Amino acid sequence: MKTVEIKKGIYWVGVVDWNIRTFHGHTYTTKRGSTYNAYLIIDEKVTLVDSVYGPFAGELIERIREIVPVEKIDHIVVNHIEMDHSGALPELMKLCPKAKLFGTAKCKEGLSKMYYPEGGGTSGWDFQVVKTGDKLKLGKRTLTFIEAPMIHWPDSMFTYCAEEELLFPNDAFGQHYATSERFDDETDQCALMDETAKYYANILWPFSGMISRKIDEILKMSISIKMIAPSHGVIWRNDPMKIINSYISWTKNETKPKAVVVYETMYGSTAMMAMKIVEGLVDGGVEVKLFDIAISDKSEVNNQMLDAKAYIFGSSTHDNDMLSTIAGFLEFLKGLKPKNRIGAAFGSCGWAGGAIPALEQMMKEIGIEQVLPSISVKYVPDENELKKCCEMGAELAKKITGKA
């Protein structure tokens, strides 16, 4: 794949990872692959914004050489040190050892620990620490740095080029989405927004408060943004405010009349209950997504939860507790910190129904408001108990739609 000129004299020189299927230690599935984006600015000072994952260093260097000798790079902006964006730096710096690096204080600290360049720490690399508002003159263009800690690591920052009205936000506004196209208007919009929402739900959701404040800060700066070039996925050039407005909605935990039912079952009784709850929800006019968590992609479940008003959890009882897979899923969900959700619990047991109290406690810890009493059945649900499950779904639908 060749380089792509995204603005006059500014080139995408990243790589497409078509085959990656998991990310962040297998907690995130990437069924559509991913990209590691890097951008080369040709000016009086040749500047590279971000790098790529280490195994792809050769491809990055090859693409840079299509435009300019690597040795000509004067500056490297490191918006984020995570290895999928900085892994190629050691190989790159061997070819342009005089290049000056720019990043936050936390960036310098992290690179020192991660790569130990010659001379110890980052002393072998010329590194300048930057803060919000600091500028770097390249010639006819100027870069402005904006610290963005915890979006999504402490070292993160954005880089803005006023002359091109171009924002390089690294991991913000990105997607794990491998395509032969580089721009949003060239791609399947449904797939694009699905992957963008999934990315936010699984990576950035816990930091919604900080993201909201950062977006407010940037909007108050009254800077014009006509293009957003993230470090994963495609570049937003058609309507950058589309993704900014989506982020604003997600940071506010805004929802729609939708329920996600997640359960784990041993011999099918809890699954029977789940189906009846779904029936009641659907009859009540609510969009529903149903998942057996033991066989479902957890990152896809989180994606569906991002805009859902209600979460309903079910489990069979085992050793006086909920089953292990849903327990692990709920622990992960707790870390995502969803807010303003309602929910309910259900489950089956043989004798002692320990799963229900465990589910209720976990919902409380997550911050989900339990709006209906839980339903527990012994052994196999009878016709009357299944009717109660359907009625639970119908009552939840009223609360979700505000018709209660």
N, C-alpha and C positions, 0 to 999 in steps of 0.2 A: 504494500500500500504506500502511495506517495504522500509527500507532505501536502498540506492544504493551506492556502493563504486565506486566513479568516478576516483580516483587514490588510490594507496596503502595507506591505513590509512586516506583517506579523503572521507567523506560520504555526499551525498545529504540527508538532513533531513527535507526538506520542505514539502509543502502540495499542492495538486491539487484542485483547486476550479472549479469543473465541471459545476456549475450552474450559475455563475456570467454572466450577460448579458449586464451590463453597467458599465462604469468606469469614473472617473473624473467628477462626478456630472452629469451623463447621457449624456456627450458630446461625449462619445466614446462607441460604441457597441462592445461587446465581444462575438460574436456568437459562438466561439469555446472555451469559458471559459478562464481560466488563471491558472497560478501557482504562488506561493510565495516561492521562493527558499531560503534555508538556508543551510550552509555547515559546517560540523563538522570536525576539523582536530585533529587527535590523535597523540600527540607528548609528549615530556616531559612536555609541557604546553598544556593542552586541550583548543582548541580555536574554538569558534563559529563565523562564518562569516555571518552576517546579521540574521534577524529574519523574522517573518511572520505577517500577518494581525491578529489583536487581537482575533477575533472570532475563530481562528484556533490555539490558543496557546496550547490547550490540545494536539492536534495532533503533534505539534512540540516537545513538552516535551516527549510524548510517543515515538517518533522516536529516540530522543536523548538517551532515556533510553534503547533502543535496543542495544546500543553500549557501553554506559558508564553512571554511575549515574550522574544526572544533577548537583548534588553538586560538582562534580569533575571539572566543567568548570572553567578554570583560567582566560580566556580572552574572551571578546565579541567585535568583530569589527563591528562598525556601519557605513557602507558605505553611508547610506542615511536615513533620519529620517521620510520620508513620512510614514503614518500610515500602509500602506500595507506591509511595511518592518520593522517597529519598534513597531507595536501595541502589540506584544506579550511580549515585554521587561518587563513591570511591573510584569506579572505573572512569568516570567522566573527569574527575580532578587529576587523574594521571595524565590526561591529554591536555588539560588547560590549568596547570597548577597555579598560575598567576591570577586566575579568576577570583573576584571578590564575592563572598557570599553575604546575603542580607536576610535576616530573620529576627525573631524575638529573642529575648534573653533565655527563655525556656527552650527555644529552638537550639541555640548554641549549646546549652547544657545537655540536651538530649543527643545531639549529633556527636558530642564528645564521648558520651557513654556508649553509643551504638557502634561507632566506626573507628575510634581511636586512630585518626590519621597519623602519619609519620611526624614525630616530634612530640607525641602525646596529646590527648585531648583534641581540641581544634586548633592548637598552636601551629600545626602544619598547614592549616588553611587560613586565609585572610578572611576574617568574619567580622561584619559590622552589625551590632545590635541596633534594631530600629524599634520605634514606638509609634503609636497612633499619631498621624499628622506629619511624620517625617517624610521627606521627599527625596527622590533620586532622579537627577537630571540625566537623560540619555542622549540628548541632542535636541531634536525637534519635539521629543516627547518627554514627559515627566511621570514617574510612578509615585503614587502616594500610598503609604502603608496604613492599614487599619487593623489593630490587634483584635482578635476574635477568640479569646480563651474559652475553652470547653465547647467549641464548635468544630471538632468535637474532642480535641485534646488541649492541654494547657498551653501548648506552643503555637496554636493555630493563629493565622492572620489572613486578611484579604489584601489584595493589591489592586489599585485602581489607576487606570490611565485616562486622564481627563480629556486629552486631545482626541482620543478614539472613543470616548464614552464607553469604556470597556472595563468590566470587573472580572478579576481572577479570584474567585472565592474558595478555591481548593475544594474541600469536601462538602461545602454547602451547595445546594441546588443541583446536586449530581444524581446519577443513577448508575446502577450496575447494568449496563446495556451495551452489548457489542453489536455494532452495525457497520455497514460499509459507507454509511452517510455520516457526515459530521455535524449537521445542523438540525434543529428541532423541526423546521418546516419540511424537511426531506423525509421524515420518519413516520411510522405508524403512530398516530396520536394516542390511541387507546393504550398501546403497549408502552409508549413513553411515559404517560401519566401514571400507569400502573406501577412501573418500575421506580418512578420518582417518589410515589407515595410509599412504596415498600421500603425504599432507602431511608426515608424520613422515619417511618414507623420502627424500623429495627436498629437504626444507628443514632438518630438525632432526637427522637421523641423525649428522652429523659432530660434534654437540655432546652426544652421549649421556652422556659422563662428567659434564659440567657439569649436565645435566638431572637425572641420577641424584642428584647431591649436593644440588641445589635441592629435589627432591621429598623427600629425607631430611630436609632442614632444615625444610621446611614441616610434615612429619608429626611431627617432634620438637617443633614449636611447639604441638602438640595442639589446633590450631584446628579447629572444626567446619565442614565444607564441605558444604552441601546444594544448592548450585547453582554451576556454573562457566559464566561468560559470556565466551567468547573473542571475538576481534575478526574472525574469519572463521567462517562456517558457522552451525550451530545451537547453542543453549544447552543444556547438560547439566543437567537437573533431576530426571530419573527415578532415575538411579543414577550420581552423579558418580564413584564409585570405579571404575566400569567403565572409564572412560577413563584414570584415574590408574593402575590396574593394568596396562592395556595399555601405557602409557608405561614403567612399571617393567620390563615384559618386554622392550620394545624397547631400552631403555637397556642391558640386560644382554646384548643380541644373542642372545637365546634363539631357537632354531630348531626346525623340525619336519622329519620325513623328507620332504624336498622338494628337487628339483633344478631349476635354471634353466639351460637350454642357450641360449647366445647365439652366433650365427655370422654371418659375411658371406661370400658366395660370388661367384665370377666367372662360371663356366659350369656350375654345378650340382654339381660333384664334392663340395665341402665340404658342400653341402646334403644329398646322399645319405648322407654319413657321419653328419651330425647326426641324420637320421631313424633310422638304425640304433642309434645311441647311446641315443636316446629309447626305442626298442623294448626294449633291454636294461634300461633303468631301470624302465620300466613293468612288464615281466615280473618284475622284482625287488621289486615292491610299493611303488614310490616315486611320489609325486605329481610330475609334470613339467610345466614350462612351457617352450615352445620359441619362440624369436624370431629371425627374420632381421632383424638390427639395421638394415640398409639401408632397410627399409620399416616398421619398428616405432616406436612411441611410446616414447622413451627413459624418460620419467618413469613410464610404466606398467611398463616392465621393472624399474626400480628398486623400484617398489611390490611386484612379485612376489619380488624378491630379499630383501626385508626379513626374511622368516621362513624362507627357504630355507637348508638346511644346505650344499648343494653348488652350485658354479658351474662350468659346463663351457663353455669358449670355443673357437671354431673360426674359422679364416680361410684363405682362399686366399693364396698368396704373390704379391706385386706389388712389383717393384723391391727384391727381397730383404727384404721386410718384410711385416707384416700389412696388410690393406686399411685405408683411411683412416677409414671410418665406425666400425669396431669399435675402431680405435686411439683415436679421440676419445671414444667411449663409455667405454672402460676408464680414460682419464684422468679423466673425470667421476666414475666409480665410485671411483677412488682417493681423490678428495676427500671422498666420503661416509664413508670409514673403516670399512667393515664388519670385524667381528672374528669369530674362531672358525669360519671357513669352510674347507671342503676343496674341491678342484677338480682339473681335468684339462684338457688342451689337445689339439686335433686340427686337421688341415688338409690341403690339397692344394697341389700345386705343379707346375710344368712341368719344372724342372730343379733349381734351388737352392731349398731349402725354408726360406727366411728367416723365414716367418711363425711357425713353431713356437718358435724361440728368443726371438722378440720377445714372443709370448704368455706364455711361461714367465717371462721377465724381468718383465713387467708384473704377472703374478700374484704374483710375489715381492714387488714393490714395494707392491702392495695389501695383502699379508699373508695371501694365500690359500695354504693348505698343499697342494702338489701331491702327491696320494696314489697316482697311477698314472703310468707312463711315457706320454709323448705318442704319438699315432699320426699319422704323416705318409704320404701316398700321392702317387704321381706320376700326373699326367694324370687318368685316370678309375679309381676304385676297382674292383677285380675282386671276384669272389664271396668269395674268401678274406679280402680286406681288409675287406669289409663285415661279414663274420662277426666279425672282430677288433673292429670298432667295436661290434657288438652285445654282445660279451663284455666290452668296456670298460664299457658301461652296466650290465651285470649285476654286475660287480665293484664298481663305484661304488655300486650299490644296497646291496650287502652292507656297505660302509663307512658309508653313510648311516644304515642301520637298525641298525648295530652287530652284524650277523650274520657279519662277515668272520672 
